[in-house]
Amino acid sequence: MANRLIKKRQDTEDKKLQRQQAKQAKELELEQRAQLTRDATENGHEARLAAIDSGGVNCDYCF
């Protein structure tokens, strides 16, 4: 009886830990995607500014 209760508690704790780890993995993935988006936006803006400096492109919304 006691072994069954211990096993049940351990299973419950294992499931709780798995849910917590899945949640953290999802949050990390979302943060990484957001960072990639920010980086791409910044790189694109820098490329437009470089093109403007070289006289190659007119980018009205950059200023």
Contact map, one row per residue, 1 for C-alpha under 8 A:
111110000000000000000000000000000000000000000000000000000000000
111111000000000000000000000000000000000000000000000000000000000
111111100000000000000000000000000000000000000000000000000000000
111111110000000000000000000000000000000000000000000000000000000
111111111000000000000000000000000000000000000000000000000000000
011111111100000000000000000000000000000000000000000000000000000
001111111110000000000000000000000000000000000000000000000000000
000111111111000000000000000000000000000000000000000000000000000
000011111111100000000000000000000000000000000000000000000000000
000001111111110000000000000000000000000000000000000000000000000
000000111111111000000000000000000000000000000000000000000000000
000000011111111100000000000000000000000000000000000000000000000
000000001111111110000000000000000000000000000000000000000000000
000000000111111111000000000000000000000000000000000000000000000
000000000011111111100000000000000000000000000000000000000000000
000000000001111111110000000000000000000000000000000000000000000
000000000000111111111000000000000000000000000000000000000000000
000000000000011111111100000000000000000000000000000000000000000
000000000000001111111110000000000000000000000000000000000000000
000000000000000111111111000000000000000000000000000000000000000
000000000000000011111111100000000000000000000000000000000000000
000000000000000001111111110000000000000000000000000000000000000
000000000000000000111111111000000000000000000000000000000000000
000000000000000000011111111100000000000000000000000000000000000
000000000000000000001111111110000000000000000000000000000000000
000000000000000000000111111111000000000000000000000000000000000
000000000000000000000011111111100000000000000000000000000000000
000000000000000000000001111111110000000000000000000000000000000
000000000000000000000000111111111000000000000000000000000000000
000000000000000000000000011111111100000000000000000000000000000
000000000000000000000000001111111110000000000000000000000000000
000000000000000000000000000111111111000000000000000000000000000
000000000000000000000000000011111111100000000000000000000000000
000000000000000000000000000001111111110000000000000000000000000
000000000000000000000000000000111111111000000000000000000000000
000000000000000000000000000000011111111100000000000000000000000
000000000000000000000000000000001111111110000000000000000000000
000000000000000000000000000000000111111111000000000000000000000
000000000000000000000000000000000011111111100000000000000000000
000000000000000000000000000000000001111111110000000000000000000
000000000000000000000000000000000000111111111000000000000000000
000000000000000000000000000000000000011111111100000000000000000
000000000000000000000000000000000000001111111110000000000000000
000000000000000000000000000000000000000111111111000000000000000
000000000000000000000000000000000000000011111111100000000000010
000000000000000000000000000000000000000001111111110000000000000
000000000000000000000000000000000000000000111111111000000000000
000000000000000000000000000000000000000000011111111100001010010
000000000000000000000000000000000000000000001111111110000010010
000000000000000000000000000000000000000000000111111111000000000
000000000000000000000000000000000000000000000011111111111000000
000000000000000000000000000000000000000000000001111111111110000
000000000000000000000000000000000000000000000000111111110000000
000000000000000000000000000000000000000000000000011111110000000
000000000000000000000000000000000000000000000000001111111100000
000000000000000000000000000000000000000000000000001111111100000
000000000000000000000000000000000000000000000001001100111110000
000000000000000000000000000000000000000000000000000100111111000
000000000000000000000000000000000000000000000001100100001111111
000000000000000000000000000000000000000000000000000000000111111
000000000000000000000000000000000000000000000000000000000011111
000000000000000000000000000000000000000000001001100000000011111
000000000000000000000000000000000000000000000000000000000011111
